[in-house]
Each structure stands twice: as C-alpha cells, then as structure tokens.
Amino acid sequence: MSFLKARNPKLAVYLTTLLLIACGTQKQTFTKKNIKTSQKLIGIEFSKQKIDTLYGYLERNKKAYDSLRKYRIANEVFPAILFDPKPSGFQIPTFNDTVSTWTVSDNVPMPDSRSEIAFFTIPKLASLIKNKKITCLELTQFYLDRLKKYSPKLECTITITEELALERARQLDKELAQGQYRGILHGIPYGVKDLMSVKGYPTTWGSEPYKTQRIEETATVVERLDDAGGILVAKLVSGALARGDVWFGGKTRNPWDVSKGASGSSAGSGSATSAGLVPFALGTETLGSITSPSSKNGITGLRPTYGRVSRHGVMSLSWSMDKVGPMCRNAEDCAIVFSIIQGKDEKDKTTTSIPFSFDPTLDIKTLKVAYLKDDIEKDTTKGKSNLLKAMTTFKKMGIQPTPVSLPIDVPYDGFDIILRSESGAFFDELVRSGEVDVMVEQHKRSRANSLRQSRFIPAVEYLQANRHRQVLIEKMHQIMKDYDVLISPSFGNRQLVITNLTGHPVIAIPTGLDDEKLPTSLTLVGNLYDEGKILLLAKYFQEVTEYEELHPEGYD
C-alpha cells in the first residue's frame, strides 16, 4: 500500500478505508475524510453533514462484521435466500420417468486390440461387463494403468483412488457372479472433478491453500454413482478454486495439443475423458466450466438445469449459479449418467424431485427448434464453418429451425457482481487470513485477485444485479416458451452467460475439427427441467455424424 500511496494518495486512502470497513480491522481507524474519498468507488456523493451522521453508523457496522466472524460457518451452509430459476407463471413440466432402466446389449464383442476399449461408450462397456467378456477388476485396472501412464503428460489427475477402486471392482465381480447386477453402470470406472469430496481422500479444490484438505464425507453425486455400480478411479483436476486450467501442480493439457491448456475449470474431467483415461467424468459449471472444457477437448458435456443435481459435498463458488453435470463420450452417455445423479437430495435444499424423461423413440421432427441466426452468421470463431455444416445437417434430419434473438436491453456487464460477491462470501476466511496470497496465480484476472476485489462490492449492488437477473429470466422465458430446443454457438455470444444466470440446461456437442485440428462444438439450450429434449436431439445428431467418435492421437 505504501507504493500505491506514493503513486496515487487518494486511491490509497479510499482503498484503505474500504478495507478497514469491509474487513473489520480493529488496530486501525478510519476518518470522515476517508469516507468522503471512498464515495468515488460507488459513485455517490454525500454532504459533509450526511457524512457526519454516517460515521458512527459505519463504526457500528465494523463491530457487527467482527461479531459475525466469531462464528464459523460450515461449507455446506447455503444463504437463507435461495435462488429460484422459475419465471413468473412457469408451469413445471409433467414427465413420466422413462429412464428407470437402460437396455444393455448382449452382442458387443471384445475388440481385437484391448486399447480400443478406452474409447468405448458406457453401453458398450456395460455389455462387456454384463456378459462377462471382461471383469470389473480387469476393466478398472485397464483405466488405472492409463491414468498412471498419461496423467503426467496431461497433468489432469490430482489423486488416483486405486485402493478404493480395486476393492470396489472385486466386490462388484462377486455380486455379478452371484447374479446381482446393479444396472448399466455396474463395474464402469469414472472420475470426478476435485471439488467433490470423497471420504478418505484429499479434496484440494485445485488450490495451494487446500492441497492437504480432507473432507471426511462423500458427495451425494459420488454416492449415487457408487450405488449404481460405478467405480471411482480418480479425482481429476479443477482449476484453482474453479477457475481456468491452472492448479497448484501445473496446467492441465489438452490431449489434442499438449502445448495448449484443457480449458477450465473442469479441466481434468475434460482432458481425461477425451484421452480415454476414464469413460466419463463429473464436472461443475458456474459460468462455462462444463461447456468450455467439453468443447475444447472434443467430448459431450451436459450442464443440467439449476437445482437438478445435488451439490452436497461439492465446493461452492456461487450458491445461485453452481451446477454439477456429466462429461462423456456422447449424448446417450450423458443421459445415462444424468439419470443416476439427478433428483431430490435432502442435504441440498435447491434440488427438485421433478422426474427426468428421455424417450429415444420420440420423433425428432416433432421438436420445436429455434436457432440464433444472427449469432451464427456473425460468429468469428474458428469453428464457424463446422457450425454452418451442423446447421445443414439438422435440416437434413428434418429440423426446420426458427430464427430468434437473445434478450437485449439488459445490463450484462453488471451480472458478474453476483458470482464475485457469492464467491467472496464463501472464501471470506481465505482472504482475511492472507492465505489467498499463496495461490499460484496472482495476476489481474486470477481467482485470488477476484476474491480480494469482492470485498469492495456493495450489498446494494449485489441485490440490484439480482433484480436485473429476474428481468433476464422473464425475457429468456418469453423466447424459450414456444420452443423445445435452441441452437447456439458455444462461444462468441451471450448465451453462456445468460443460461448460467437463468438456470437453463445446455449440452455442448462436438462438430468436428478446425484448421488447427482442434475440436469445435455447438450448444443446444433446453427449457427448465427438460434436459430430455436437448439430449434427444444431440443423440440423433450424433447418430448421423461421427464427430463424437474422433479421438486425439497418441493415446492408444
């Protein structure tokens, strides 16, 4: 601060003032002059008389902040005000649960080269297991070996849960020998982003201050996958505190080009699934963290409706925006995994009991589909030509999409206040303790810097941003209420920001490779609680194309 004071005394004064007020430091005091200067940050100017009356109030506020900090709040405690994505007059869809069971084929042969198994879909792997062409233990060891071989190159794994995985595999083999089959995930290995706690193993959140942290409970989503017969083989890298692909151990690599990052923050889930180190993985998204790594690594990622999947045992970044979803080989795999992890959880008050409906027999020509015509035509990303080809494919499938536009006259630049305020609250102790200073990245756009600046966001602006968010929810509903699916570019427009704020589900699907031989994608947006329609259209698209079957070289 001394350097800043020499360069810009006024700036130093009001930053110091707000730090004192926000952080409640008792060893120093602030003056009325400090208050006058600090008004510049929030764009308000009070008279000298008003500042006189404010002074005592702000002192009392500081004492109140100190009193709050005397009581520790557990990670799983949500604010009393919970986000509800439903717009005014919204009717919750009535679905029949059509995915209680999944059919497993008896006719999948073992490949000539066992390495081909690495890129098998869940139904293919399930067929091998159920028909005893490979044991759960053999399949688990196969993926453990791949994780050990390629993880150092990709920097995608934080913890290989070998002991747990092998014990589970032996147990599931015994059950199968006794005629007990848990379903399509019986014996299928998987990985999870290391924001999800697993009893007996570190949960590092990808960040130096937490790299030895152990949370001695298992996240609900992991419990549900385990109950269904899944075998956890790895905790995969999250970018530090759910940002980017840089973590305390390095930078997670894109298997298509290891000179590039895997994108984040579900970087490890994207990289490992793409390289065939796991059949599928779980990721989380607040503002693109499933969509982006799925797109950049050439896999299929489903970000469900807000509140569809429990976040109990999962690190919070933004209570009103976080979601958990599957990152898989294709849309059908996403549907399978989602059907298991979704649903009401008493440990997460935001979850719902609305059934998940996925009907592969539905005629896709009956779907009402819209597309962002202007956004697609104005797309400047390297994937534009592939996006245009995909639109042609949809039309050949019998889809005749209607052009629509995203909401306008909305203060988009102000919405980041919501995420930053909520993350600042969750990591309050990290910032006040100074431990935030040991995070690997400390630049202007780093998570560490974002957490520091969150202390300077007024509560009034946070609430105003959420009021504008409600307006956005209503405007988005007016667009989506007449359609089942909205086709959008994955990047280069406001779709990603909007749908994360409104809670709409999306699925990112591969559309081929660009001129640099890197994956491209498009995104399908669905109505609230109706993941089934976007999964269905994605599945049919993937049946008439082969983009999801493309894999990076060098991982045989």
N, C-alpha and C positions, 0 to 999 in steps of 0.2 A: 504493500500500500504506500510505502514511503516513496518509491519510484513514481507511482501514479500521482502522488501529491505534488511532486516536483514538476511533473509534466502538465497536470490538469487539476489544480487545487479544488475547484468547485465540484468536479466529478468525484474526486476522492472523498469530499465531505458528504455528499448525499449517498454514496455507496456505503460509507462507514455508518451513516445514520440508519439506513435501512437494514444493514446487517445487525446493528445493535437492537433495533426494534424486532426484526424477524427472529433472530437467534436468541434474544433474551440475555445477552451478556451482561452480567451484573458488575463486573470490575470496571467498566467504563460507563460514562453517562453521555447523554446527548442534550443538545441545547435547542432553544427555539429557532436559532439561526439554522441549525441542521435541518429542522422540519421545513423551513421555508425553502431551502435549497433542494431538498428531496422531492418537493412537489413536481419538479420538472420531469421526473421519471414517469409519473402517472398522468401528466397533462392537466393538472388542476392548480389554481392559484387562489389561496385564501388571504384575507386581510390580516394585518397584524393582530387585531382584536380576536379574530377567529383562531389564529394560531395560539394566542394566549390561553384560550379556553381548551384547545386541543391538547396542550402539553401534558397536563395532569392525566388526561384520558389515555394518552399513549404510554405513560409510565405505568398505569394500571394494566394496560394491555400486556406490557412486557412481563409484569408479575404473573399475569394469567398464563402466558406462554410457559413460564418457568414451572408453574403448578402442573400444567398438562404433562410436562416432560418427566415428572417424578414417577409416573405410572407407565410401565412398559406395556406396549400393545403387541399381542401375538400376530405373526404374519397372516394368519387366516382370517383375521377380523376385517370385515368389509365396513365401509362407512354406512351409517344408518340410512342414508339416502341412496337407493339403488336405481340404476339406470333401467328404463323400460323402453325397448325399441318400438313398441307398437304405436302406430299413429292413431289419431282420433277416428273412431268408428271402425277400426280394423276388426275384422271377423277372423278369429283363429280357425284355420282350415280343419275340417274334419276328415281324418285319414283313418283307414284301416291299416293295422300293422301287417304289411305284406312281406316282411323280410325276417320272420321269426326263424326260418330255416333257409339254408343255402344248399343247392344241389351240388354234389361232388361226383365228378365223372369217374367211371371205372376204366377208362380207356387211354389214359395218359402214359406213354412208355417212358422208361428211363432213357435219357439221351445217350448217344454214343460217347460223347465227351461230358464227363461229370461237371466241368466248368460251366456248361450251358445252364445248369440249374440256377446259377447265380442270378439270372435274369428271368426266371420263371415267375409267373403271376401266382397269386395266392391260390386260386382254384387248381392250377397245375401242381403246385407243391402239395396241396391237400390231397389230391388224388394219389400221389406217390406215397404219402404217409398212410392214408386210409387203407390202401390196397397193399401195404407192407412191401413196397418196392424199395423203400429206404426207411430206416428207423428215425425216430425223433432225435436220438443221440447222434446218429451219423449226419443228419441234416444240420443239427446245431453245431457240431464240430466243424462241419464244412464252412459255415459262416464265421465261426470264431477264428478259423485259420485265415480266412480272407481279411477279417478285421485286423489281425496281427500283421498280415503281410502288407496291406495297403494303407492302413491308418497313418503310419509315419510319413508317407508321401503326401497324403491329403490333409493331415492334421485335423481330422474330423471327429476323433473319438477322445473323450476325456477319461472314461472308465469302461473297461471291458468286464462285464459281470459274469466271468467264466464259471466260477464255482456255483453260483446261483443257477446259471443256465444248464450246466451239465446235470445238476441234481434234479431240476425240473424235467429235463429230457428223459432221464431214466424213469422217473415217476410216470410220465405220460406214456412211455413204452409199455410199462407194466399194465397201465389201465387199458391200453389198446389190446394187449394180449388177453385180458380178461373180458373183452367185448365192450369196454366202456369207451365211447367216442364222444368227445365234448362238442364236436362240430367242426366247421370248416377251418378254424384256427388251431385245431389240435396239433401241437408239435411244430407250429410255424414260428421261427425266430423273428424278432423285431428289435428296434431301437427307439429310444425316446430322447428328446431334447433335454439337456441337463438343467432345465428349470423345474423338472418334475422330480419330486422326492421318492426315493426308494430306500426302505429301511435296511440298514447295514452297509450302505454305500454313501460316498460323498455326494452332495448336491451343491455344485460350485457356482452355479449361475454364470459361469464363464468369466468370473471376475476375481482378480487377485485378493481382495479382502475376504473372499468367501471360499478360497480354494481348498480349505480343510474342513469346511462346514458339513456337518451331518445332521440331517433332519430325520429323526427316528420314527417316521411313519411313511406309508406308501401312498402315493397319489391315487385318487379314485380311478382315473383312467387306466393306470397300470394294473390296479386290482381287477378291473373289468376285463382287460385283455388276458391277464393270467387265468381268471376264472373260465374264460372261453378256450383256454388251451394254449395261448401264446407263450413264447419263451423269450424273456428279455435277455438280450446278449450284449447290449452296450448302452451306455449313456453318452449321447452324442453332443458335440459342441454347440453351445449357444454363444453368439457374440456377447461380449461383456455386458451383463445386465440387459440382455435382449436388444443389443444394438450391433448391426453390421456383422462381419465375419472375423473380426479380430478378438482374440481372447487372451488369457494370461499365458497360454502356451504357444501362441503364434497366430497365424492367419489360415483359416480353413480354405482349402484349394478346390477349384472347380475341376473335376476329373476330365472334362473336355479340353481343358488347357490349364495346366497347373501353375502357369505364370499369372493366372487371374484368380481372384477370390471367388468363393462359392456364393456370395451374396448372403444377406442375413435377415433376421438373426437366427433363423432355424438352419444355420449353415451346415452343421454336421448332419442333420437329417436329410438335407438336400443332396449333399455330396456323397454320403454313404449309400443312400438308396440308388442314386444314379450309377455309382460304380459297382453295384451288386454286392455290397458288403452286408446289407440287410435286405430282406424282401420288401419291408415297408418301415416307416418310422412315424412318430408323432412329432408335430411341431406346434408352435404357438404363433399367433398373429395379433398385433395391436394396430400396426399401420403398414402391413405388407410383408410380414416375416414368414408367412407360408407361401404367399403368391410369388414373391421375388425369388427365393431360392429354388422353388419348384420350377419356375420359368427358366432361370439361368442354368439349371442343371439338367433340364430336359425330362422332368418327371411330371406327374399329375398331382396337384395339391388341392384339397378341399378345405376351405375356410367356412365352417358352418355358421348358421345364424347365432347371434349373440345369445348366450344362455342355453344353448342346446347341449353343450358338453361341460361336465363339471371341471372346475379349476381348483378343487380342493387338493392341496399338496403341490400346487404349481405357483411359482413366483409371480407376484403381481407387478405389473408395470403401470397399468391403468385399469382400475376396477371396472370402469364403464366401457372399456373397449377391448379387453383381452379375450381371445378365443383359443381353443385347442382344436386341432384337426389333423387328419391323416395325410401323409405324403407317400405316394405309392407309384406303382408301375403304370396303372391305368385307372379309368373312372370306376370300373367294376370293383377293383380292389379297394378304392376309396369308399365305395358304398358298403362293402363288407365290413371294413374296419369301423366306419362311422356307425353302422347299425349296432355295434357292440359297445362303443364308448358313449353314445348319446343317451340322454334320458335324465330323469329327476335324480338328484342326489341331495339328501337332507343336509349334507355338510356344505352345500353351496346354494344359498338362497336364490340365486339368479337362474337356476336351472328349471326346466319345464318337463312336463310329462306328456307333451304332445307326441303322438306316435310318428314314426318315420315310415314313409311309404315309398317304395321303389318297385315299380312294375315294369320289367323288361319287355313285357308283351304289348305294352301300350304303343299305339301307332303314333310315331313322332310327328306325322303330318297334322295331327290334331293339336299340337302345341302352338300356342300363340307366341310368336317370337318377334322381338324388336331388335334394332341394331343402332349403334351410334354412328350414323352416316358421316356427319361432319368430322368426328374424331378420327374415324378410319381413313377418310380421304386426306385429312391434314396430318396424319401420322408421319413423323420424321425419323422413327427408329429404324434400325437395320432389319427389323422383322416385317416391314410393311408389305413387301412382295408376298411373303408367306401368308400374311393376314388376308390379303386380297384373294389368294388362291383358296384359302379356307372358306371365304365367303362364297366363292364359286362352288365349292364342294357342298356347302349347306344347301344351296339352291338345287343342285343335282339330287340331293337327298329328298327334295320335295318341300323344303322350307322356303317360304317367301316372306322374309323379314320386313317389318315396317320401320322406316326411319324415325328416330326420336332424338331428343337432345337432353343433356343433363341439366339440372336446375341452375338457374342464373340468379343474379341479384342476391347473392349470399356471401357473407364475409369470410371466405375460405381462409384468408391469411390469419384469421384470429382463432381458428379451431385448435391449433397446436397448443394453445394455452391449456386445454383440457388434459391432454396426455402429460404435459410437463408438470402441471400442478399435482396431478394424482401420483406420478412417479416421485415427485419431490416429497410428498407426504409419506409414501411407503419407505423411502430411503432417507428419511429425516435424520435418523441417528447416524447413518453413514456420513452425511455431510457435516453434521455438528461435531462429530468425533474427529474429523480430519482424515479418516481412513479413505475417503474418496480420492485423496491425493496420491494413493499408491496404485490406482488403476493404471493399466498400461497406456491407454490413450488419454491425452490431456489437451488436445487441440480444441479449436473453437467449436467444432461440430461433434465433439466427443460426448459420450454419456456423462462423464464426470462433469464437464462444463454445463451440460443441460441441467443436471441436478443442482448445481450451485445456483444457476440463474433462476431456478424455480422459486427460490426464496423471495424473489422480487416481483412475483405475480400477485396482485391484489385479489382478495377473495371476491370482490365485486365483479372484477373482470372474468374470473372463472365462472361465476354464475351467469353473467351476461352471455358468455360463449355458449353455455348450455341452453340458454333460452333460444339463441340463434340456431343451435343444433336441433331443437324441437321444430323450428320452422323448416329446416332442411329435411327432417323426417317426413313432414307433411308434404313437402314438394316432391320428394322422391316417391312417396306413396302414390301421388297423382299420376306419375309416369308409369309405375310398375303395376298398378292395379288392373290394367287391361291386358297384361302380358304374363306369360309363364317364364320366359327367358329373355334376357337382354344380352346381346353380343357386344363386347367391348375390347379395345386394345388392352393389353395387360399393363402397359406403361404409357406415359406421354400425355395423359389426360387426368381429369379429376376423379375418375371412377373409383380408384383405390382409396382415396381419402374419404369420398362420400360414403361408400358402402361400409367402411370400417366405423364411421360415425353413426350411420343409421342401423347397423347390425345386420344388413342383408347378407345372405350366403353367396359365395362365389366359388367357382372351380377354374383353375388355370390348367390348360391342356397344351401339349406340345404341337407346334405347327411346322416343324422341320428345322433346318439349319440355315444360318445366314452365310454371307460370303466368307466369313472367317471360320466357318464350320462350327459355330456355336449355336446352341438351341434357341429357338424363338417360341412364342406362345400367344394364345389369346385367352380371354377370360369370359366366362358365362356367369351372369348375375341372375339370381333367383329371387322369388318372393320370400318374405319372412317365413321360416319354418317349413319351406318347401324345397329342401335340398334334392328331393327325388327327381324333379323335372330337369334340373341342370345336369344331374348325374346321368339321367337317361339320354339327353341329347349328346352329352360328351361321349357316352358309351357307343352310341350309334355312329358318331363322327369317327371314333377310333376303330370301328369295325370296317369302315370303308377307306381308311387311310392306314399308314404304317408308321406314323411319326413317333408314337409311343414305344415302338419296338427298336428305335435307334438307340445305340449304346456307345459310350466313349471307348476308344481303342486302348488297349494295354491293360485290361482288367479281366483277361480270360482265365 
